[in-house]
Amino acid sequence: MRFKPAKSRRLVLKAGKVKEERFQIGGVDTPTVTKKPVKSLGKWFDGSLNDRNSVVEMRKQAEEWMKAVGKSGLPGKFKAWIYQHGVLPRLLWPLLVYEVPLTSVEAMDRMISGHLRRWLNIPRSFSSVGLYSSGTKLQLPLKSLTEEFKVTKVRQVIMLRDSADDKVREARVVTRTGRKWDAKQALKEAEARLRHGDIVGSVASGRLGLGTITRPRWGSANQRTRRDMAQAEIRSMDEEARQVKAVSMRQQGSWTHWEGVRQRKVSWNDIWKIEGHRLSSLLKSTYDLLPSPTNLFTWGIKDNAECVLCRKPANLAHVLTSCQVAFSDRRYTWRHDQVLKEVAASLDRARRKKRTISKGPKFVTFVKSGTRATGNVEAGGILATARDWEMRADIQQRMGFPAEVASTPLRPDVVLWSRSSKQVVLVELTVPWEDRMEEANERKQQKYQQLVEECQHRGWKTWCLPIEVGCRGFPGQSLWRALRLLGVTGADRRNLIAAVSRQAEVASSWIWRKREEKWIGHQQQC
């Protein structure tokens, strides 16, 4: 074997201290690790015998990468994509091979979050919960460095503990992550939670029945599945911490009180289609960080929190849904009609669609234990019960209720009726503040209760379907259920919900921009 002095390294330890002693190969001195560190499997080894210098260098490199991306001249959403798919993966390997304390990772995470806020044009006060949480009503496709670090370290503990090599298992390598968080202890807690989940079993989630949602059992899972389950549980534990933080925030955590509101997941494909200013406005409005009079007064920018139009205290909810002057100017009615046009157009296409005639909507098929359901579990809905559906939509108050069904001054937003089957469907749309979704649904149910009873008294099978779309673009659960009941499912339902969400969001954005101006010629300008 031939040694090359220039590629060799020497390290002398005496009494636990590094000593400078010369070693020669063929009369040539070999360099020391202190003067010429050596890199192996992506990890640098130097004379300090610890990773402190490497961690400091990694932090500097991460900051340089983020600054370089920031100076690239690309739009902010492209910079965020580069972080998610370029910077973050390159940081995970050093975080795996070095002994990095959690405090250092959190400092890097704060630095990265600051850059992301600047690129997305959101204020510095924007909580990291809104950036990284997977349980909020508005979910972004971004991952937290801290969360990925924890998952990476737990995966390392599992790989060393459960290695197929006896020597690796017996080495008892310790994964150090500082005093604030211990990977081995976190893994024990995650496994305990998973074992407890086996004892509890499957539980009901919302309106879903028992057994609708299933997951692998820890006790019967193989080694690979257990590793994946443990990592997913670590993410779940981190998400629970974010939820606790969100509940403690009065303003940016107000979404925790939204009842009947579906989550809105923003994918990268959605981000490419959204203009940068629209994405920024969506984030600010969702977490109530737009410069409303109340916020400007709180921030010390204005001397009062009055609405310019009505001279009453004005927060974001007041501007978008409660200003009496804006209501008199029919600004909210215009937004309502913009959303209603999308709903009416989709329902009109759905009623014209050729379907196989069925007896009625059927969504659950109960079968005996040990047998399988046969046939189509989800039928075509109400619209599949007849072929002569007619429709009217109350856009700009031009609709009259069908006289053959009932005589009433009420005008539901959409009426569908079939003479052959004597069925009538009333669809009533509301575009409320997201906190008041359930209240709006109950109010509309009560408003049309008498009309429903009159239709039924005349022999018509009547369906009253109040639906809600939040003024900031968050669809209500009632909309999802109503479309399913009507028979609008699959891609048609997803496209409709995306369309109405966009219409509500864009219309509210226009109302926000014109909050201090007179409402003149808004239809032409839009």
C-alpha positions as CSV (number, residue, x, y, z in Angstrom):
1,M,0.0,0.0,0.0
2,R,1.4,3.4,-0.9
3,F,0.6,6.5,1.1
4,K,0.5,10.0,-0.3
5,P,1.6,12.5,2.4
6,A,-0.4,15.4,0.9
7,K,-3.7,13.4,1.1
8,S,-2.9,12.0,4.6
9,R,-3.7,13.7,7.9
10,R,-2.3,13.3,11.4
11,L,-3.9,13.9,14.8
12,V,-2.0,13.2,18.1
13,L,-3.8,13.1,21.4
14,K,-2.0,13.1,24.8
15,A,-3.9,13.3,28.0
16,G,-7.0,14.2,26.1
17,K,-5.3,17.2,24.4
18,V,-4.3,17.7,20.8
19,K,-0.5,17.8,20.4
20,E,1.6,19.0,17.4
21,E,4.0,16.2,16.6
22,R,5.5,15.5,13.2
23,F,4.9,12.4,11.2
24,Q,6.7,11.7,7.9
25,I,6.0,9.4,5.0
26,G,9.0,8.9,2.7
27,G,10.7,11.9,4.4
28,V,7.7,14.2,3.7
29,D,5.6,15.7,6.6
30,T,2.0,14.8,6.7
31,P,-0.3,17.8,7.3
32,T,-2.3,18.0,10.6
33,V,-6.1,17.9,10.8
34,T,-6.0,21.2,12.5
35,K,-4.4,23.0,9.6
36,K,-6.1,21.0,6.8
37,P,-9.5,19.6,7.9
38,V,-10.7,16.5,6.0
39,K,-14.2,15.9,4.6
40,S,-15.8,12.5,4.7
41,L,-19.5,11.8,3.7
42,G,-20.2,15.5,3.8
43,K,-18.8,16.0,7.3
44,W,-15.7,18.0,8.1
45,F,-13.2,16.7,10.7
46,D,-10.7,19.2,12.3
47,G,-8.5,19.4,15.3
48,S,-11.3,20.7,17.6
49,L,-12.8,17.2,17.8
50,N,-16.3,18.7,17.9
51,D,-18.8,20.1,15.5
52,R,-19.0,23.7,16.8
53,N,-17.1,25.3,14.0
54,S,-18.9,23.3,11.4
55,V,-22.3,24.4,12.8
56,V,-21.3,28.0,12.8
57,E,-20.1,27.6,9.2
58,M,-23.3,25.9,8.2
59,R,-25.4,28.8,9.7
60,K,-23.3,31.3,7.7
61,Q,-23.7,29.3,4.5
62,A,-27.5,29.1,5.0
63,E,-27.7,32.8,5.5
64,E,-25.6,33.4,2.4
65,W,-27.9,31.1,0.4
66,M,-31.0,32.9,1.5
67,K,-29.4,36.3,0.7
68,A,-28.3,35.1,-2.7
69,V,-31.9,33.9,-3.4
70,G,-33.2,37.3,-2.2
71,K,-31.0,39.2,-4.6
72,S,-31.9,37.0,-7.6
73,G,-34.5,39.4,-8.9
74,L,-37.2,36.7,-9.1
75,P,-40.8,37.2,-7.9
76,G,-41.3,36.3,-4.2
77,K,-43.2,33.1,-4.8
78,F,-40.3,31.8,-6.9
79,K,-37.9,32.6,-4.1
80,A,-40.1,30.7,-1.7
81,W,-40.1,27.7,-4.1
82,I,-36.3,27.8,-4.2
83,Y,-36.1,27.7,-0.4
84,Q,-38.5,24.7,-0.2
85,H,-36.9,22.6,-3.0
86,G,-33.3,23.9,-3.0
87,V,-32.1,25.4,0.3
88,L,-34.0,23.2,2.7
89,P,-32.9,19.8,1.2
90,R,-29.3,21.0,1.2
91,L,-29.5,21.8,4.9
92,L,-30.9,18.5,6.0
93,W,-27.7,16.5,5.5
94,P,-25.5,18.7,7.6
95,L,-28.2,18.7,10.3
96,L,-28.1,14.9,10.2
97,V,-24.3,14.4,10.4
98,Y,-23.4,17.2,12.8
99,E,-24.3,17.5,16.5
100,V,-26.5,20.6,16.1
101,P,-28.4,22.0,19.2
102,L,-32.0,22.8,18.7
103,T,-31.4,26.4,19.7
104,S,-29.1,26.9,16.7
105,V,-31.7,25.3,14.4
106,E,-34.4,27.6,15.8
107,A,-32.1,30.6,15.1
108,M,-31.7,29.5,11.5
109,D,-35.5,29.0,11.3
110,R,-36.2,32.5,12.4
111,M,-33.7,33.9,9.8
112,I,-35.3,31.8,7.1
113,S,-38.8,32.8,8.2
114,G,-37.8,36.5,8.0
115,H,-36.7,36.1,4.4
116,L,-40.0,34.2,3.5
117,R,-42.1,37.0,5.0
118,R,-40.2,39.6,3.0
119,W,-40.5,37.6,-0.2
120,L,-44.3,37.0,0.3
121,N,-44.8,40.6,1.2
122,I,-46.3,39.9,4.6
123,P,-45.4,41.8,7.8
124,R,-42.7,40.7,10.3
125,S,-45.4,40.2,12.9
126,F,-46.9,37.4,10.7
127,S,-46.8,34.3,12.9
128,S,-44.8,31.2,11.8
129,V,-48.0,29.2,12.5
130,G,-49.4,30.7,9.3
131,L,-46.3,29.9,7.3
132,Y,-45.8,26.2,8.3
133,S,-48.8,24.8,10.0
134,S,-50.7,22.0,8.4
135,G,-53.8,22.4,10.6
136,T,-54.7,26.0,9.8
137,K,-57.6,27.0,7.5
138,L,-55.1,28.3,5.0
139,Q,-52.2,25.9,4.4
140,L,-49.1,26.9,2.5
141,P,-46.8,24.3,0.9
142,L,-43.8,25.4,3.1
143,K,-41.9,23.3,5.7
144,S,-40.3,24.5,8.9
145,L,-36.6,23.8,9.3
146,T,-37.1,23.1,13.0
147,E,-39.7,20.4,12.2
148,E,-37.6,18.8,9.5
149,F,-34.6,18.8,11.9
150,K,-36.6,16.9,14.5
151,V,-37.8,14.4,12.0
152,T,-34.3,13.9,10.7
153,K,-32.8,13.3,14.1
154,V,-35.5,10.9,15.1
155,R,-35.0,9.0,11.9
156,Q,-31.3,8.8,12.8
157,V,-32.0,7.4,16.2
158,I,-34.3,4.7,14.6
159,M,-31.7,3.8,12.0
160,L,-28.9,3.4,14.6
161,R,-31.1,1.5,17.1
162,D,-32.8,-0.8,14.6
163,S,-29.8,-1.3,12.2
164,A,-29.3,-4.8,10.7
165,D,-25.6,-4.6,11.6
166,D,-24.9,-5.9,15.1
167,K,-21.8,-3.7,15.5
168,V,-23.9,-0.6,14.8
169,R,-26.6,-1.5,17.3
170,E,-24.0,-2.4,20.0
171,A,-22.0,0.8,19.4
172,R,-24.8,2.7,21.2
173,V,-24.2,6.0,19.4
174,V,-25.7,8.9,21.1
175,T,-27.6,11.5,19.0
176,R,-27.0,14.8,20.7
177,T,-29.4,17.7,20.0
178,G,-28.7,20.1,22.9
179,R,-30.4,20.5,26.2
180,K,-33.7,21.9,25.0
181,W,-34.9,18.8,23.0
182,D,-33.7,15.2,23.1
183,A,-34.3,13.1,20.0
184,K,-34.3,9.8,21.9
185,Q,-36.8,11.0,24.4
186,A,-39.0,12.4,21.7
187,L,-39.0,9.0,20.0
188,K,-40.0,7.3,23.2
189,E,-42.9,9.7,23.6
190,A,-44.0,9.2,19.9
191,E,-43.9,5.4,20.3
192,A,-45.9,5.6,23.5
193,R,-48.5,7.7,21.8
194,L,-48.7,5.2,18.9
195,R,-49.2,2.3,21.3
196,H,-51.9,4.3,23.1
197,G,-53.5,4.8,19.7
198,D,-53.7,1.0,19.3
199,I,-55.6,0.8,22.6
200,V,-58.0,3.6,21.7
201,G,-58.6,2.4,18.2
202,S,-60.3,4.3,15.4
203,V,-62.4,7.2,16.5
204,A,-65.1,9.3,14.8
205,S,-63.9,12.4,13.0
206,G,-66.5,15.1,12.4
207,R,-69.5,13.8,10.5
208,L,-67.6,10.7,9.3
209,G,-68.7,7.4,10.7
210,L,-66.6,4.9,12.6
211,G,-64.1,3.1,10.4
212,T,-64.2,5.8,7.7
213,I,-60.6,6.8,8.5
214,T,-58.2,4.0,9.1
215,R,-54.5,3.9,9.9
216,P,-51.9,1.1,10.4
217,R,-51.6,-0.4,13.9
218,W,-48.3,0.0,15.7
219,G,-48.4,-3.5,17.1
220,S,-48.8,-5.3,13.8
221,A,-46.7,-2.9,11.6
222,N,-43.4,-3.9,10.1
223,Q,-40.1,-2.1,10.8
224,R,-40.3,0.3,7.9
225,T,-44.0,1.2,8.6
226,R,-43.1,1.8,12.2
227,R,-40.3,4.2,11.2
228,D,-42.7,6.1,9.0
229,M,-45.4,6.2,11.7
230,A,-42.9,7.5,14.3
231,Q,-41.8,10.3,12.0
232,A,-45.4,11.2,11.3
233,E,-46.1,11.3,15.0
234,I,-43.2,13.7,15.5
235,R,-44.7,16.0,13.0
236,S,-48.1,15.6,14.7
237,M,-46.5,16.6,18.0
238,D,-44.9,19.7,16.5
239,E,-48.3,20.6,14.9
240,E,-50.0,20.3,18.3
241,A,-47.5,22.9,19.7
242,R,-48.4,25.2,16.8
243,Q,-52.1,24.8,17.5
244,V,-51.6,25.6,21.2
245,K,-49.7,28.8,20.1
246,A,-52.5,29.7,17.7
247,V,-55.2,29.4,20.3
248,S,-53.3,31.8,22.5
249,M,-53.2,34.5,19.8
250,R,-56.4,36.6,19.8
251,Q,-56.1,38.1,16.3
252,Q,-54.0,35.8,14.2
253,G,-55.5,32.8,15.9
254,S,-59.1,33.8,15.3
255,W,-59.4,31.0,12.6
256,T,-59.5,28.5,15.5
257,H,-63.1,29.6,16.1
258,W,-64.3,29.2,12.6
259,E,-67.0,26.6,12.6
260,G,-68.3,25.0,9.4
261,V,-65.3,26.3,7.4
262,R,-63.4,23.9,5.2
263,Q,-59.6,24.0,5.1
264,R,-58.1,25.6,2.1
265,K,-54.8,24.1,0.8
266,V,-52.7,26.3,-1.4
267,S,-50.5,24.1,-3.6
268,W,-47.6,25.2,-5.7
269,N,-49.7,24.9,-8.8
270,D,-52.2,27.3,-7.1
271,I,-49.4,29.7,-6.2
272,W,-48.2,29.8,-9.8
273,K,-51.6,30.9,-10.9
274,I,-52.0,33.6,-8.2
275,E,-50.6,37.0,-8.6
276,G,-48.0,38.0,-6.0
277,H,-50.2,40.8,-4.6
278,R,-53.2,38.6,-4.4
279,L,-51.3,35.9,-2.4
280,S,-50.1,38.6,0.0
281,S,-53.5,40.0,0.4
282,L,-55.0,36.6,1.0
283,L,-52.4,35.9,3.8
284,K,-52.9,39.3,5.4
285,S,-56.7,39.1,5.3
286,T,-56.9,35.5,6.7
287,Y,-54.8,36.5,9.7
288,D,-56.3,40.0,10.0
289,L,-53.1,41.9,9.3
290,L,-54.4,44.3,6.7
291,P,-54.1,48.0,7.6
292,S,-57.7,48.4,8.8
293,P,-58.5,51.5,10.9
294,T,-58.5,49.4,14.1
295,N,-55.1,47.9,13.2
296,L,-53.6,51.3,12.3
297,F,-54.8,52.7,15.6
298,T,-53.3,49.7,17.4
299,W,-50.0,50.2,15.6
300,G,-50.0,53.9,16.5
301,I,-50.2,55.1,13.0
302,K,-53.7,56.7,13.3
303,D,-55.3,58.7,16.1
304,N,-58.7,56.9,15.8
305,A,-60.2,53.7,14.5
306,E,-63.1,55.1,12.7
307,C,-64.5,54.0,9.3
308,V,-64.1,56.7,6.7
309,L,-67.6,56.0,5.4
310,C,-69.8,55.6,8.5
311,R,-67.6,57.0,11.3
312,K,-67.9,53.8,13.4
313,P,-65.0,51.7,14.9
314,A,-63.8,49.7,11.9
315,N,-61.9,46.4,11.9
316,L,-61.5,44.2,8.9
317,A,-64.9,42.5,9.5
318,H,-66.6,45.9,9.6
319,V,-65.0,46.9,6.2
320,L,-65.8,43.6,4.5
321,T,-69.2,42.7,5.9
322,S,-70.7,45.2,8.4
323,C,-70.4,48.8,7.1
324,Q,-73.9,50.3,6.8
325,V,-72.8,52.8,4.1
326,A,-71.2,50.0,2.1
327,F,-74.4,47.9,2.6
328,S,-76.5,50.8,1.3
329,D,-74.3,51.2,-1.7
330,R,-74.9,47.4,-2.4
331,R,-71.2,46.6,-2.4
332,Y,-71.9,43.4,-0.5
333,T,-74.8,42.6,-2.8
334,W,-72.5,43.0,-5.8
335,R,-70.0,40.5,-4.2
336,H,-72.8,38.1,-3.5
337,D,-73.9,38.2,-7.1
338,Q,-70.4,37.6,-8.4
339,V,-70.2,34.4,-6.3
340,L,-73.8,33.5,-7.2
341,K,-73.0,33.6,-11.0
342,E,-70.4,30.9,-10.5
343,V,-72.8,28.7,-8.5
344,A,-75.7,29.2,-10.9
345,A,-73.6,28.5,-14.0
346,S,-72.2,25.2,-12.4
347,L,-75.7,24.1,-11.3
348,D,-77.1,24.8,-14.8
349,R,-74.4,22.6,-16.3
350,A,-75.1,19.9,-13.8
351,R,-78.9,19.9,-14.4
352,R,-78.3,19.6,-18.2
353,K,-75.9,16.7,-17.7
354,K,-77.1,13.3,-18.9
355,R,-77.5,11.0,-15.9
356,T,-78.9,7.6,-15.2
357,I,-82.3,8.0,-13.5
358,S,-82.3,6.7,-9.9
359,K,-84.8,6.7,-7.1
360,G,-83.0,9.3,-5.1
361,P,-79.8,10.4,-3.4
362,K,-78.0,7.5,-1.7
363,F,-74.6,8.0,-0.1
364,V,-74.1,5.1,2.4
365,T,-74.6,1.4,1.8
366,F,-74.7,-0.8,4.9
367,V,-73.5,-4.4,4.4
368,K,-73.2,-7.4,6.6
369,S,-69.9,-8.1,8.4
370,G,-67.5,-9.9,6.2
371,T,-69.2,-9.0,2.9
372,R,-68.5,-6.3,0.3
373,A,-70.8,-3.6,-1.0
374,T,-72.1,-4.2,-4.6
375,G,-73.0,-1.5,-7.1
376,N,-72.4,2.2,-6.9
377,V,-72.2,3.4,-3.3
378,E,-72.8,7.1,-4.2
379,A,-75.7,7.6,-6.5
380,G,-76.2,10.6,-8.8
381,G,-77.9,12.7,-6.2
382,I,-81.1,14.7,-6.4
383,L,-80.5,15.8,-10.0
384,A,-80.4,12.1,-11.1
385,T,-84.0,11.6,-10.1
386,A,-85.5,13.4,-13.0
387,R,-84.7,14.8,-16.5
388,D,-86.9,17.8,-16.7
389,W,-85.2,20.1,-14.2
390,E,-85.8,23.8,-14.6
391,M,-83.8,26.5,-12.9
392,R,-84.0,30.1,-12.0
393,A,-81.4,32.3,-10.4
394,D,-82.0,35.5,-8.5
395,I,-79.1,37.6,-9.9
396,Q,-79.7,41.3,-9.5
397,Q,-83.2,40.6,-8.1
398,R,-84.7,39.6,-11.4
399,M,-86.2,36.2,-10.3
400,G,-89.7,35.3,-9.3
401,F,-90.5,32.1,-7.5
402,P,-92.3,29.5,-9.7
403,A,-96.0,30.1,-9.2
404,E,-96.8,26.4,-9.9
405,V,-94.8,25.4,-6.8
406,A,-95.9,28.1,-4.3
407,S,-97.0,31.7,-4.1
408,T,-94.5,33.7,-2.0
409,P,-92.6,37.0,-2.0
410,L,-89.4,35.3,-1.0
411,R,-86.7,34.8,-3.7
412,P,-84.1,32.1,-3.0
413,D,-80.9,32.6,-4.9
414,V,-81.4,29.5,-7.0
415,V,-84.6,27.4,-7.5
416,L,-84.5,24.0,-9.2
417,W,-87.8,22.2,-9.8
418,S,-89.0,19.1,-11.7
419,R,-92.7,18.8,-12.7
420,S,-92.6,15.1,-13.4
421,S,-91.2,14.1,-9.9
422,K,-92.7,17.1,-8.1
423,Q,-89.4,18.1,-6.5
424,V,-88.1,21.5,-5.7
425,V,-84.6,22.5,-4.5
426,L,-84.0,25.9,-2.8
427,V,-80.4,27.1,-2.8
428,E,-79.6,30.2,-0.7
429,L,-76.1,31.7,-0.8
430,T,-74.5,33.8,1.9
431,V,-71.1,35.4,1.8
432,P,-70.5,36.1,5.5
433,W,-67.5,36.8,7.8
434,E,-66.0,33.4,8.4
435,D,-66.7,33.5,12.2
436,R,-70.4,33.7,11.4
437,M,-70.8,30.8,9.0
438,E,-73.0,28.6,11.3
439,E,-75.1,31.6,12.4
440,A,-75.8,32.5,8.7
441,N,-76.8,28.9,8.0
442,E,-79.3,28.8,10.8
443,R,-80.7,32.2,9.9
444,K,-81.4,31.1,6.3
445,Q,-82.9,27.8,7.4
446,Q,-85.4,29.7,9.6
447,K,-86.1,32.2,6.9
448,Y,-87.3,29.6,4.4
449,Q,-88.8,27.2,6.8
450,Q,-92.4,28.4,6.2
451,L,-91.8,28.3,2.4
452,V,-90.6,24.7,2.7
453,E,-93.7,23.7,4.7
454,E,-96.0,25.4,2.1
455,C,-94.3,23.6,-0.8
456,Q,-94.6,20.3,1.1
457,H,-98.2,21.0,1.8
458,R,-98.8,21.3,-1.9
459,G,-97.3,17.9,-2.5
460,W,-93.8,18.9,-3.6
461,K,-90.8,17.2,-2.1
462,T,-88.7,20.1,-1.0
463,W,-85.0,20.5,-0.2
464,C,-83.7,23.7,1.4
465,L,-79.9,24.0,1.0
466,P,-78.3,27.2,2.5
467,I,-74.7,27.4,1.4
468,E,-71.9,29.8,2.6
469,V,-68.8,31.0,1.1
470,G,-66.6,33.2,3.4
471,C,-65.9,36.7,2.3
472,R,-62.2,35.9,2.3
473,G,-62.6,32.9,0.0
474,F,-63.1,30.1,2.4
475,P,-66.0,27.7,1.4
476,G,-68.3,26.4,4.1
477,Q,-68.9,22.8,4.8
478,S,-72.5,23.4,3.8
479,L,-71.5,24.1,0.2
480,W,-69.6,20.8,0.0
481,R,-72.5,18.8,1.5
482,A,-75.1,20.6,-0.8
483,L,-73.2,19.8,-3.9
484,R,-72.8,16.2,-3.0
485,L,-76.5,16.0,-2.2
486,L,-77.3,17.5,-5.6
487,G,-75.0,15.1,-7.3
488,V,-72.2,17.5,-8.2
489,T,-69.1,15.5,-7.2
490,G,-65.5,14.8,-8.2
491,A,-63.7,17.3,-10.4
492,D,-66.9,19.3,-11.0
493,R,-67.3,20.0,-7.3
494,R,-63.6,20.8,-6.9
495,N,-63.7,23.2,-9.8
496,L,-66.8,24.9,-8.6
497,I,-65.5,25.4,-5.0
498,A,-62.2,26.8,-6.4
499,A,-64.1,29.2,-8.7
500,V,-66.5,30.5,-5.9
501,S,-63.6,30.9,-3.5
502,R,-61.7,33.0,-6.0
503,Q,-64.7,35.1,-6.8
504,A,-65.3,35.9,-3.1
505,E,-61.7,36.6,-2.5
506,V,-61.3,38.9,-5.5
507,A,-64.5,40.8,-4.9
508,S,-63.6,41.3,-1.2
509,S,-60.2,42.6,-2.3
510,W,-61.9,45.1,-4.5
511,I,-64.2,46.2,-1.7
512,W,-61.1,46.6,0.5
513,R,-59.3,48.7,-2.0
514,K,-62.3,51.0,-2.4
515,R,-63.1,51.2,1.3
516,E,-62.5,55.0,1.4
517,E,-64.1,55.8,-2.0
518,K,-67.6,56.3,-3.2
519,W,-69.1,53.3,-4.9
520,I,-69.6,54.6,-8.4
521,G,-69.5,52.5,-11.6
522,H,-68.0,49.5,-9.8
523,Q,-69.5,47.0,-12.3
524,Q,-67.7,48.7,-15.2
525,Q,-64.4,49.0,-13.4
526,C,-64.4,45.3,-12.4
